[in-house]
């Protein structure tokens, strides 16, 4: 019998190692957990297309929590088909206002917009080239101001820059509570921006309800600040050994790092415990 029949796991810094690969022992542990009746759900800031290969490797036939939970999709790894399970986009006027604020403050930020399956940016730069290498996907290069002015549905905005610039941007967002945004760092150079109602915590609630489980029967695994909502809300939150200090300070339970297959340890020692 599984102690935690629903597990939400972050991807980068958690499921995969620095090379972007899932360690063999983690693949085996996830497959054993699934075979025992567990539901292992990927919950990431990544867009849907950057999660497909991982879902296929793990043979997962459960919803994917993408874009920090602003878009949850049903993906069939065998048929390669998609449908929207739930979505919470930003307010329509906010993305273009944010764009103009970044320009007017002359912030050297790489602004990247995620709309459904699409990733859109003004141009290729060192930041989104780095993100492309991590996720194995490429942005569509389009004039952002023009696209946003049309009222494009935006599920998430990713801003990348040096840490001091990210600090400035976070302060700018804090000065606009009317935008109804939440912003969290998935790493010191990444600011993930979504609607205020969006979090992995909300996704955890949505999926627990969907599967008819109490929160006490859920487990969450992660390493970044954007993982904290689900880590603190789950029946058990598990921090990776490489988690940010702010995460380790809040989540006492920890396992090995992503390089050492900490997710396998979490599944074996906690989720599948008698």
Backbone as CSV, one residue per row, in Angstrom:
resi,resn,N_x,N_y,N_z,CA_x,CA_y,CA_z,C_x,C_y,C_z
1,UNK,0.842,-1.198,0.000,0.000,0.000,0.000,0.872,1.242,0.000
2,UNK,0.491,2.228,-0.808,1.282,3.449,-0.909,0.893,4.427,0.195
3,UNK,1.892,5.012,0.823,1.614,6.012,1.843,1.175,7.327,1.200
4,UNK,1.782,7.631,0.040,1.437,8.843,-0.700,1.134,8.455,-2.147
5,UNK,-0.140,8.223,-2.485,-0.486,7.764,-3.831,-0.454,8.854,-4.898
6,UNK,-0.237,10.112,-4.510,-0.071,11.197,-5.483,1.194,11.966,-5.143
7,UNK,2.115,12.028,-6.101,3.374,12.761,-5.921,3.520,13.791,-7.034
8,UNK,3.758,15.032,-6.655,4.095,16.081,-7.624,5.588,16.344,-7.522
9,UNK,6.269,16.294,-8.650,7.714,16.483,-8.672,8.105,17.593,-9.631
10,UNK,8.927,18.509,-9.146,9.567,19.492,-10.004,10.500,18.751,-10.977
11,UNK,10.958,19.468,-11.999,11.849,18.844,-12.992,13.298,19.322,-12.823
12,UNK,13.551,20.576,-13.193,14.931,21.084,-13.194,15.443,21.261,-11.774
13,UNK,16.595,20.655,-11.503,17.154,20.689,-10.162,16.544,19.640,-9.251
14,UNK,15.600,18.864,-9.790,14.911,17.853,-8.983,14.914,16.501,-9.703
15,UNK,14.094,16.384,-10.728,13.991,15.110,-11.450,15.222,14.836,-12.298
16,UNK,15.712,15.873,-12.984,16.830,15.695,-13.916,18.128,16.214,-13.312
17,UNK,19.247,15.695,-13.826,20.553,16.154,-13.359,21.005,17.374,-14.161
18,UNK,22.235,17.800,-13.942,22.731,19.011,-14.591,22.792,18.879,-16.106
19,UNK,22.865,17.653,-16.609,22.884,17.416,-18.054,21.479,17.325,-18.640
20,UNK,20.463,17.472,-17.792,19.085,17.405,-18.267,18.552,15.997,-18.419
21,UNK,19.269,15.036,-17.870,18.862,13.632,-17.987,18.271,13.114,-16.682
22,UNK,17.352,12.155,-16.791,16.808,11.504,-15.607,17.726,10.336,-15.254
23,UNK,18.321,10.325,-14.063,19.173,9.194,-13.685,18.406,7.877,-13.767
24,UNK,19.105,6.825,-14.139,18.461,5.520,-14.325,17.713,5.073,-13.076
25,UNK,18.286,5.302,-11.918,17.627,4.832,-10.689,16.329,5.594,-10.432
26,UNK,16.258,6.829,-10.930,15.021,7.595,-10.786,13.965,7.056,-11.734
27,UNK,14.357,6.762,-12.970,13.411,6.163,-13.930,12.834,4.885,-13.356
28,UNK,13.691,4.035,-12.823,13.241,2.760,-12.264,12.310,2.967,-11.076
29,UNK,12.640,3.951,-10.229,11.827,4.212,-9.043,10.445,4.737,-9.427
30,UNK,10.403,5.633,-10.416,9.112,6.182,-10.861,8.260,5.078,-11.470
31,UNK,8.872,4.233,-12.280,8.115,3.151,-12.905,7.603,2.157,-11.868
32,UNK,8.402,1.876,-10.841,7.961,0.976,-9.777,6.818,1.607,-8.981
33,UNK,6.908,2.901,-8.733,5.856,3.621,-8.010,4.556,3.613,-8.821
34,UNK,4.659,3.878,-10.118,3.477,3.863,-10.984,2.867,2.464,-11.057
35,UNK,3.709,1.456,-11.148,3.229,0.083,-11.223,2.483,-0.321,-9.955
36,UNK,2.846,0.315,-8.832,2.186,0.036,-7.554,0.882,0.813,-7.402
37,UNK,0.541,1.608,-8.433,-0.709,2.360,-8.404,-0.559,3.829,-8.096
38,UNK,0.691,4.287,-7.958,0.926,5.696,-7.662,0.782,6.578,-8.894
39,UNK,0.453,7.820,-8.654,0.358,8.812,-9.732,1.493,9.804,-9.560
40,UNK,2.464,9.746,-10.449,3.641,10.609,-10.400,3.451,11.718,-11.425
41,UNK,3.275,12.941,-10.952,2.931,14.065,-11.811,4.100,15.046,-11.904
42,UNK,4.485,15.384,-13.118,5.511,16.401,-13.327,4.893,17.778,-13.131
43,UNK,5.519,18.593,-12.292,5.015,19.940,-11.994,6.165,20.910,-12.153
44,UNK,6.130,21.694,-13.220,7.297,22.480,-13.589,6.936,23.855,-14.129
45,UNK,7.912,24.747,-14.107,7.774,26.034,-14.781,7.936,25.870,-16.289
46,UNK,8.371,24.708,-16.714,8.583,24.458,-18.144,7.266,24.516,-18.926
47,UNK,7.360,24.857,-20.224,6.178,24.771,-21.083,5.897,23.312,-21.448
48,UNK,4.689,23.032,-21.938,4.320,21.632,-22.225,5.301,20.896,-23.128
49,UNK,5.717,21.525,-24.223,6.562,20.824,-25.185,7.927,20.464,-24.613
50,UNK,8.329,21.136,-23.523,9.616,20.832,-22.895,9.489,19.724,-21.854
51,UNK,8.283,19.150,-21.738,8.057,18.081,-20.775,7.712,16.756,-21.440
52,UNK,7.469,16.794,-22.741,7.008,15.613,-23.472,7.995,14.456,-23.383
53,UNK,9.261,14.709,-23.686,10.235,13.622,-23.693,10.363,12.963,-22.326
54,UNK,10.282,13.784,-21.285,10.395,13.243,-19.935,9.194,12.373,-19.604
55,UNK,7.995,12.843,-19.977,6.785,12.056,-19.745,6.851,10.733,-20.492
56,UNK,7.396,10.764,-21.702,7.514,9.539,-22.495,8.517,8.578,-21.866
57,UNK,9.658,9.128,-21.394,10.666,8.275,-20.756,10.107,7.550,-19.545
58,UNK,9.252,8.256,-18.813,8.689,7.693,-17.586,7.381,6.957,-17.819
59,UNK,6.878,7.017,-19.077,5.622,6.374,-19.461,4.469,6.842,-18.572
60,UNK,4.379,8.170,-18.414,3.360,8.754,-17.552,2.080,9.011,-18.330
61,UNK,0.973,8.558,-17.786,-0.335,8.795,-18.402,-1.206,9.570,-17.416
62,UNK,-0.660,10.652,-16.891,-1.352,11.526,-15.930,-1.185,12.962,-16.411
63,UNK,-1.982,13.907,-15.869,-1.833,15.294,-16.308,-0.420,15.841,-16.057
64,UNK,-0.034,16.818,-16.863,1.242,17.518,-16.701,0.949,18.926,-16.187
65,UNK,1.565,19.269,-15.073,1.435,20.622,-14.532,2.542,21.473,-15.159
66,UNK,2.170,22.324,-16.106,3.148,23.109,-16.839,3.046,24.585,-16.460
67,UNK,4.100,25.332,-16.788,4.103,26.785,-16.579,3.702,27.152,-15.152
68,UNK,4.276,26.418,-14.193,4.033,26.633,-12.757,2.597,26.372,-12.334
69,UNK,1.810,25.750,-13.214,0.425,25.436,-12.877,-0.590,26.308,-13.577
70,UNK,-0.117,27.287,-14.358,-1.075,28.129,-15.079,-1.736,27.371,-16.227
71,UNK,-1.113,26.272,-16.658,-1.680,25.428,-17.700,-1.426,23.966,-17.332
72,UNK,-2.497,23.245,-17.064,-2.397,21.813,-16.797,-3.006,21.087,-17.993
73,UNK,-2.239,20.170,-18.557,-2.695,19.500,-19.767,-2.748,17.996,-19.569
74,UNK,-3.677,17.373,-20.262,-3.694,15.922,-20.384,-2.870,15.575,-21.614
75,UNK,-1.873,14.739,-21.424,-1.027,14.340,-22.546,-0.975,12.824,-22.607
76,UNK,-1.274,12.277,-23.772,-1.204,10.838,-24.006,0.129,10.537,-24.682
77,UNK,1.101,9.938,-23.951,2.429,9.705,-24.529,2.432,8.724,-25.682
78,UNK,1.388,7.921,-25.804,1.334,6.931,-26.888,0.716,7.532,-28.153
79,UNK,-0.357,8.291,-27.980,-1.010,8.919,-29.140,-0.404,10.275,-29.482
80,UNK,0.331,10.863,-28.521,0.899,12.184,-28.746,-0.150,13.281,-28.800
81,UNK,-1.279,13.063,-28.119,-2.378,14.028,-28.175,-2.448,14.866,-26.897
82,UNK,-3.025,16.086,-27.039,-3.120,17.031,-25.936,-4.560,17.485,-25.755
83,UNK,-4.899,17.819,-24.527,-6.088,18.648,-24.298,-5.891,19.385,-22.977
84,UNK,-6.554,20.528,-22.839,-6.390,21.365,-21.662,-7.203,20.801,-20.509
85,UNK,-6.545,20.581,-19.384,-7.197,20.112,-18.159,-7.708,21.323,-17.364
86,UNK,-6.865,22.338,-17.209,-7.266,23.601,-16.594,-6.257,24.676,-16.978
87,UNK,-6.682,25.935,-16.943,-5.775,27.032,-17.283,-6.164,28.296,-16.537
88,UNK,-5.142,29.114,-16.230,-5.350,30.399,-15.566,-4.377,31.403,-16.185
89,UNK,-4.779,32.073,-17.269,-3.888,33.045,-17.910,-3.803,34.359,-17.126
90,UNK,-2.838,35.200,-17.480,-2.731,36.528,-16.903,-3.896,37.391,-17.380
91,UNK,-4.212,38.448,-16.612,-5.202,39.408,-17.081,-4.747,39.944,-18.438
92,UNK,-5.686,40.125,-19.356,-5.350,40.447,-20.750,-4.498,41.698,-20.905
93,UNK,-4.714,42.723,-20.095,-4.005,43.998,-20.262,-2.611,43.985,-19.650
94,UNK,-2.312,43.014,-18.787,-1.087,43.053,-17.997,0.188,42.811,-18.805
95,UNK,0.260,41.802,-19.678,1.525,41.545,-20.385,2.049,42.744,-21.170
96,UNK,1.180,43.463,-21.879,1.661,44.600,-22.655,2.093,45.744,-21.729
97,UNK,1.419,45.915,-20.594,1.827,46.939,-19.638,3.183,46.613,-19.034
98,UNK,3.396,45.353,-18.709,4.684,44.937,-18.175,5.786,45.157,-19.206
99,UNK,5.495,44.818,-20.449,6.474,45.027,-21.525,6.899,46.488,-21.586
100,UNK,5.934,47.395,-21.566,6.249,48.825,-21.660,7.014,49.307,-20.425
101,UNK,6.716,48.758,-19.253,7.445,49.144,-18.040,8.909,48.710,-18.127
102,UNK,9.146,47.506,-18.619,10.523,47.024,-18.760,11.298,47.913,-19.724
103,UNK,10.658,48.296,-20.834,11.308,49.172,-21.820,11.560,50.550,-21.238
104,UNK,10.568,51.122,-20.573,10.706,52.488,-20.060,11.746,52.578,-18.948
105,UNK,11.909,51.508,-18.168,12.928,51.487,-17.114,14.290,51.019,-17.638
106,UNK,14.337,50.717,-18.915,15.581,50.289,-19.574,16.241,49.117,-18.837
107,UNK,15.425,48.171,-18.450,15.954,46.995,-17.775,16.465,45.996,-18.810
108,UNK,17.710,45.574,-18.677,18.263,44.593,-19.635,17.758,43.182,-19.326
109,UNK,16.492,42.974,-19.675,15.802,41.728,-19.348,15.431,40.986,-20.629
110,UNK,15.606,39.679,-20.609,15.098,38.837,-21.692,13.677,38.431,-21.310
111,UNK,12.688,39.006,-22.012,11.281,38.738,-21.708,10.759,37.660,-22.655
112,UNK,10.239,36.598,-22.075,9.764,35.463,-22.849,8.328,35.148,-22.445
113,UNK,7.462,34.988,-23.431,6.033,34.831,-23.206,5.602,33.414,-23.608
114,UNK,4.795,32.805,-22.752,4.290,31.461,-23.028,2.780,31.512,-23.169
115,UNK,2.303,31.073,-24.317,0.879,31.076,-24.630,0.514,29.693,-25.167
116,UNK,-0.202,28.909,-24.359,-0.495,27.546,-24.776,0.787,26.762,-25.009
117,UNK,0.942,26.193,-26.199,2.150,25.433,-26.528,3.262,26.313,-27.068
118,UNK,2.991,27.610,-27.276,3.959,28.501,-27.922,4.828,29.248,-26.920
119,UNK,6.106,29.392,-27.270,7.074,30.213,-26.528,7.504,31.321,-27.494
120,UNK,7.285,32.573,-27.101,7.518,33.715,-27.992,8.504,34.690,-27.358
121,UNK,9.442,35.173,-28.157,10.423,36.164,-27.705,10.702,37.145,-28.833
122,UNK,11.204,38.332,-28.467,11.540,39.351,-29.461,12.704,38.934,-30.342
123,UNK,13.673,38.269,-29.716,14.903,37.914,-30.428,15.623,36.808,-29.669
124,UNK,16.559,36.171,-30.353,17.428,35.221,-29.676,18.449,36.011,-28.865
125,UNK,18.709,35.577,-27.644,19.758,36.192,-26.833,20.413,35.103,-25.986
126,UNK,21.402,35.477,-25.208,22.133,34.474,-24.424,21.226,33.748,-23.436
127,UNK,20.191,34.462,-22.971,19.326,33.886,-21.958,18.369,32.848,-22.543
128,UNK,17.656,33.208,-23.601,16.722,32.204,-24.121,17.450,31.109,-24.909
129,UNK,18.672,31.406,-25.374,19.471,30.324,-25.954,19.826,29.297,-24.878
130,UNK,20.126,29.805,-23.697,20.423,28.923,-22.564,19.193,28.101,-22.186
131,UNK,18.033,28.752,-22.148,16.792,28.052,-21.818,16.436,27.024,-22.891
132,UNK,16.705,27.356,-24.143,16.448,26.413,-25.235,17.298,25.157,-25.079
133,UNK,18.560,25.351,-24.666,19.450,24.210,-24.470,18.978,23.329,-23.318
134,UNK,18.411,23.952,-22.283,17.920,23.205,-21.123,16.668,22.406,-21.480
135,UNK,15.746,23.050,-22.176,14.427,22.439,-22.411,14.315,21.660,-23.711
136,UNK,15.261,21.879,-24.635,15.194,21.196,-25.927,14.129,21.752,-26.843
137,UNK,13.666,22.973,-26.573,12.688,23.642,-27.429,13.250,24.990,-27.863
138,UNK,12.608,25.619,-28.843,13.084,26.906,-29.350,11.951,27.924,-29.340
139,UNK,12.277,29.197,-29.050,11.226,30.224,-29.081,10.863,30.620,-30.509
140,UNK,9.627,31.074,-30.670,9.228,31.723,-31.908,9.657,33.177,-31.797
141,UNK,10.379,33.672,-32.793,10.848,35.057,-32.749,9.814,35.939,-33.446
142,UNK,9.080,36.705,-32.652,8.007,37.576,-33.139,8.102,38.918,-32.414
143,UNK,7.594,40.004,-33.003,7.570,41.293,-32.297,6.603,41.235,-31.119
144,UNK,7.149,41.182,-29.903,6.321,40.975,-28.723,5.272,42.064,-28.533
145,UNK,5.693,43.318,-28.679,4.748,44.418,-28.454,3.528,44.275,-29.349
146,UNK,3.759,43.910,-30.591,2.659,43.757,-31.541,1.752,42.595,-31.150
147,UNK,2.342,41.472,-30.765,1.547,40.308,-30.392,0.765,40.556,-29.105
148,UNK,1.411,41.188,-28.114,0.751,41.426,-26.840,-0.363,42.455,-26.957
149,UNK,-0.179,43.410,-27.842,-1.193,44.458,-28.026,-2.497,43.893,-28.581
150,UNK,-2.430,42.721,-29.198,-3.642,42.112,-29.757,-4.448,41.361,-28.702
151,UNK,-3.928,41.322,-27.465,-4.632,40.595,-26.407,-4.320,39.116,-26.379
152,UNK,-3.116,38.747,-26.800,-2.687,37.355,-26.792,-2.904,36.733,-25.409
153,UNK,-3.464,35.536,-25.369,-3.611,34.819,-24.108,-2.239,34.387,-23.619
154,UNK,-1.852,34.863,-22.446,-0.520,34.587,-21.896,-0.671,33.799,-20.601
155,UNK,-0.058,32.631,-20.566,-0.118,31.796,-19.373,1.040,32.065,-18.421
156,UNK,2.178,32.455,-18.952,3.331,32.742,-18.101,4.294,33.653,-18.837
157,UNK,5.008,34.478,-18.063,6.107,35.267,-18.597,7.365,34.870,-17.830
158,UNK,8.421,34.574,-18.547,9.709,34.284,-17.940,10.655,35.416,-18.266
159,UNK,11.172,36.072,-17.230,12.167,37.128,-17.417,13.500,36.627,-16.900
160,UNK,14.523,36.761,-17.734,15.863,36.296,-17.370,16.839,37.449,-17.442
161,UNK,17.697,37.541,-16.432,18.684,38.617,-16.366,19.633,38.321,-15.214
162,UNK,20.659,39.164,-15.071,21.562,39.033,-13.935,20.789,39.289,-12.643
163,UNK,21.179,38.657,-11.535,20.411,38.775,-10.287,20.050,40.193,-9.843
164,UNK,20.954,41.189,-9.933,20.544,42.538,-9.510,19.399,43.100,-10.366
165,UNK,19.381,42.761,-11.646,18.301,43.222,-12.528,17.000,42.509,-12.168
166,UNK,17.101,41.234,-11.837,15.915,40.492,-11.402,15.352,41.117,-10.122
167,UNK,16.226,41.570,-9.236,15.768,42.256,-8.017,14.994,43.525,-8.369
168,UNK,15.506,44.290,-9.327,14.815,45.518,-9.756,13.451,45.198,-10.349
169,UNK,13.405,44.165,-11.150,12.147,43.793,-11.780,11.134,43.318,-10.741
170,UNK,11.594,42.556,-9.769,10.698,42.085,-8.712,10.114,43.270,-7.935
171,UNK,10.931,44.278,-7.701,10.448,45.476,-7.005,9.421,46.219,-7.859
172,UNK,9.647,46.265,-9.160,8.703,46.915,-10.076,7.349,46.206,-10.032
173,UNK,7.378,44.885,-10.046,6.128,44.121,-10.004,5.395,44.337,-8.676
174,UNK,6.169,44.415,-7.596,5.558,44.626,-6.280,4.839,45.961,-6.198
175,UNK,5.254,46.913,-7.023,4.630,48.240,-7.031,3.338,48.271,-7.832
176,UNK,2.968,47.134,-8.430,1.753,47.062,-9.251,0.839,45.928,-8.778
177,UNK,0.271,46.049,-7.583,-0.641,44.994,-7.113,-1.874,44.841,-7.993
178,UNK,-2.198,45.898,-8.743,-3.356,45.841,-9.635,-3.157,44.869,-10.794
179,UNK,-1.921,44.466,-11.034,-1.660,43.518,-12.113,-2.032,42.075,-11.719
180,UNK,-2.242,41.832,-10.435,-2.681,40.516,-9.979,-1.690,39.430,-10.375
181,UNK,-0.405,39.699,-10.083,0.653,38.781,-10.478,1.316,38.139,-9.268
182,UNK,1.888,36.988,-9.506,2.811,36.390,-8.563,4.126,36.167,-9.301
183,UNK,5.236,36.399,-8.619,6.547,36.243,-9.241,7.460,35.485,-8.290
184,UNK,8.144,34.482,-8.804,9.054,33.704,-7.971,10.294,33.346,-8.770
185,UNK,11.377,33.178,-8.050,12.634,32.803,-8.687,12.762,31.283,-8.713
186,UNK,12.898,30.733,-9.913,13.199,29.311,-10.014,14.708,29.101,-9.952
187,UNK,15.452,30.173,-10.182,16.896,30.241,-9.964,17.224,31.732,-9.838
188,UNK,18.410,32.117,-9.370,18.699,33.539,-9.129,18.538,34.437,-10.350
189,UNK,18.664,33.880,-11.552,18.586,34.688,-12.770,17.249,34.568,-13.496
190,UNK,16.300,33.814,-12.924,15.001,33.576,-13.556,13.876,34.103,-12.673
191,UNK,12.999,34.935,-13.241,11.791,35.356,-12.542,10.595,34.831,-13.316
192,UNK,9.836,33.939,-12.679,8.664,33.308,-13.280,7.424,34.115,-12.887
193,UNK,6.705,34.640,-13.866,5.579,35.539,-13.598,4.281,34.912,-14.095
194,UNK,3.324,34.784,-13.180,2.026,34.191,-13.509,0.930,34.993,-12.827
195,UNK,-0.318,34.621,-13.119,-1.436,35.223,-12.410,-1.342,34.853,-10.936
196,UNK,-1.846,35.745,-10.082,-1.755,35.566,-8.640,-2.436,34.287,-8.163
197,UNK,-3.401,33.814,-8.906,-4.121,32.597,-8.515,-3.340,31.327,-8.851
198,UNK,-2.231,31.480,-9.565,-1.470,30.324,-10.046,-0.360,29.953,-9.074
199,UNK,-0.242,28.684,-8.798,0.903,28.160,-8.059,0.874,26.644,-8.176
200,UNK,1.980,26.026,-7.841,1.988,24.566,-7.808,1.120,24.059,-6.655
201,UNK,0.921,24.901,-5.642,0.016,24.554,-4.553,-1.410,24.390,-5.067
202,UNK,-1.851,25.353,-5.897,-3.184,25.270,-6.487,-3.309,24.027,-7.359
203,UNK,-2.255,23.739,-8.115,-2.257,22.535,-8.952,-2.367,21.279,-8.102
204,UNK,-1.693,21.276,-6.964,-1.763,20.135,-6.049,-3.203,19.916,-5.587
205,UNK,-3.875,20.999,-5.200,-5.273,20.905,-4.786,-6.149,20.371,-5.922
206,UNK,-5.933,20.926,-7.130,-6.740,20.534,-8.283,-6.618,19.039,-8.563
207,UNK,-5.383,18.540,-8.525,-5.170,17.128,-8.857,-5.596,16.206,-7.715
208,UNK,-5.406,16.630,-6.485,-5.878,15.809,-5.366,-7.394,15.659,-5.446
209,UNK,-8.091,16.758,-5.751,-9.544,16.688,-5.917,-9.926,15.781,-7.083
210,UNK,-9.186,15.926,-8.184,-9.473,15.134,-9.378,-9.361,13.635,-9.092
211,UNK,-8.341,13.262,-8.316,-8.124,11.845,-8.029,-8.845,11.392,-6.759
212,UNK,-9.596,12.298,-6.142,-10.365,11.943,-4.955,-9.511,11.624,-3.748
213,UNK,-8.418,12.378,-3.574,-7.491,12.131,-2.472,-7.430,13.326,-1.525
214,UNK,-7.251,13.088,-0.235,-7.007,14.195,0.684,-5.563,14.687,0.526
215,UNK,-5.309,15.929,0.900,-3.944,16.458,0.802,-2.961,15.643,1.641
216,UNK,-3.456,15.035,2.705,-2.584,14.225,3.561,-2.013,13.011,2.828
217,UNK,-2.602,12.660,1.678,-2.137,11.518,0.883,-1.244,11.951,-0.268
218,UNK,-0.775,13.202,-0.239,0.066,13.716,-1.321,1.481,14.011,-0.833
219,UNK,2.414,13.946,-1.768,3.811,14.287,-1.492,4.304,15.183,-2.609
220,UNK,5.179,16.118,-2.272,5.754,17.008,-3.271,7.263,17.045,-3.100
221,UNK,7.967,17.139,-4.235,9.435,17.137,-4.235,9.910,18.332,-5.064
222,UNK,10.861,19.109,-4.541,11.344,20.256,-5.306,12.599,20.869,-4.726
223,UNK,13.078,21.914,-5.424,14.319,22.557,-5.001,14.270,24.082,-5.036
224,UNK,13.265,24.676,-5.729,13.259,26.126,-5.944,12.156,26.834,-5.179
225,UNK,12.241,28.172,-5.169,11.235,28.966,-4.466,9.837,28.746,-5.039
226,UNK,9.759,28.529,-6.353,8.433,28.309,-6.943,7.847,26.950,-6.561
227,UNK,8.650,26.095,-5.915,8.154,24.814,-5.423,7.595,24.919,-4.007
228,UNK,7.946,25.985,-3.291,7.561,26.096,-1.887,6.052,25.978,-1.638
229,UNK,5.198,26.598,-2.468,3.759,26.462,-2.195,3.284,25.021,-2.133
230,UNK,3.752,24.184,-3.074,3.293,22.794,-3.027,4.032,22.005,-1.948
231,UNK,5.277,22.350,-1.665,6.036,21.634,-0.641,5.430,21.845,0.745
232,UNK,4.957,23.051,0.996,4.385,23.351,2.310,2.948,22.859,2.446
233,UNK,2.266,22.636,1.337,0.858,22.247,1.367,0.650,20.738,1.326
234,UNK,1.583,20.024,0.738,1.435,18.574,0.574,1.467,17.861,1.926
235,UNK,0.970,16.632,1.929,1.049,15.823,3.139,2.485,15.681,3.603
236,UNK,3.404,15.579,2.642,4.831,15.584,2.953,5.553,16.375,1.873
237,UNK,6.324,17.346,2.271,7.173,18.092,1.353,8.606,17.621,1.512
238,UNK,9.266,17.360,0.385,10.642,16.860,0.411,11.527,17.791,-0.398
239,UNK,12.556,18.325,0.242,13.507,19.210,-0.429,14.687,18.403,-0.947
240,UNK,15.122,18.737,-2.141,16.311,18.096,-2.686,17.554,18.561,-1.927
241,UNK,18.579,17.739,-1.946,19.817,18.110,-1.267,20.454,19.354,-1.835
242,UNK,20.143,19.672,-3.089,20.678,20.864,-3.755,19.699,22.032,-3.722
243,UNK,18.633,21.938,-2.919,17.616,22.989,-2.891,18.199,24.323,-2.444
244,UNK,17.530,25.412,-2.874,17.945,26.738,-2.456,17.854,26.851,-0.928
245,UNK,18.730,27.664,-0.322,18.695,27.818,1.146,17.322,28.214,1.677
246,UNK,16.605,29.057,0.920,15.274,29.477,1.361,14.311,28.299,1.420
247,UNK,14.533,27.316,0.555,13.694,26.117,0.555,14.086,25.191,1.705
248,UNK,15.368,24.992,1.879,15.846,24.121,2.962,15.435,24.659,4.325
249,UNK,15.355,25.989,4.437,14.977,26.603,5.705,13.520,26.328,6.070
250,UNK,12.681,26.118,5.056,11.249,25.912,5.276,10.856,24.434,5.285
251,UNK,11.633,23.611,4.600,11.275,22.195,4.431,12.331,21.323,5.111
252,UNK,12.017,20.792,6.293,13.033,20.046,7.038,13.393,18.696,6.423
253,UNK,12.438,18.077,5.713,12.706,16.747,5.144,13.490,16.897,3.843
254,UNK,14.630,16.225,3.736,15.441,16.339,2.523,15.997,14.985,2.121
255,UNK,16.387,14.920,0.844,16.981,13.702,0.283,18.253,14.089,-0.455
256,UNK,18.830,13.167,-1.174,20.051,13.431,-1.938,19.778,14.461,-3.034
257,UNK,20.823,14.955,-3.642,20.704,15.953,-4.697,20.150,15.342,-5.979
258,UNK,19.848,16.216,-6.957,19.379,15.727,-8.254,20.454,14.937,-8.981
259,UNK,21.700,15.222,-8.692,22.785,14.464,-9.324,22.857,13.039,-8.781
260,UNK,22.385,12.864,-7.561,22.488,11.560,-6.897,21.150,10.832,-6.803
261,UNK,20.177,11.255,-7.628,18.907,10.533,-7.683,18.038,10.684,-6.460
262,UNK,17.974,11.906,-5.915,17.181,12.137,-4.712,15.713,11.793,-4.855
263,UNK,15.157,11.929,-6.063,13.745,11.589,-6.278,13.507,10.106,-6.027
264,UNK,14.438,9.271,-6.446,14.309,7.825,-6.188,14.302,7.552,-4.692
265,UNK,15.164,8.249,-3.972,15.208,8.088,-2.516,13.874,8.495,-1.887
266,UNK,13.319,9.612,-2.350,12.034,10.097,-1.806,10.925,9.083,-2.059
267,UNK,10.870,8.516,-3.261,9.822,7.552,-3.580,9.980,6.265,-2.763
268,UNK,11.190,5.758,-2.709,11.421,4.502,-1.997,11.197,4.645,-0.491
269,UNK,11.737,5.725,0.085,11.752,5.856,1.541,10.467,6.426,2.129
270,UNK,9.704,7.167,1.311,8.527,7.852,1.858,7.234,7.479,1.140
271,UNK,7.178,7.681,-0.181,5.923,7.447,-0.904,5.512,5.987,-0.885
272,UNK,6.498,5.073,-0.941,6.182,3.654,-1.019,6.374,2.950,0.313
273,UNK,6.589,3.732,1.366,6.796,3.136,2.672,5.503,2.477,3.163
274,UNK,5.625,1.423,3.930,4.464,0.719,4.483,3.776,1.590,5.535
